[in-house]
Amino acid sequence: MTHSEELKKLRNVYKAGVRVRLTSMYGEPQMPEGLEGTVDYVDDAGQIHMSWKNGSTLALNKGVDKFEILK
């Protein structure tokens, strides 16, 4: 899969407004397990930019950070 195809897939799954629950974020101990947030957008590097309930705007890195989509 090309980078362009991968980005398209990520942007289709992680659209603005999708709710996410964090399991773990690498290297960010201030981001606790269970923290919820809302997807803002996916950038050209494939990072999922978020608005978290704790006020943080740290981006998720798929394949590094662990999280789930809330239904």
Secondary structure, 3 states (H helix, E strand, C coil): CCHHHHHHHHHHHCCCCCEEEEEECCCCCCCCCCCEEEEEEECCCCEEEEEECCCCCCCEEECCEEEEECC
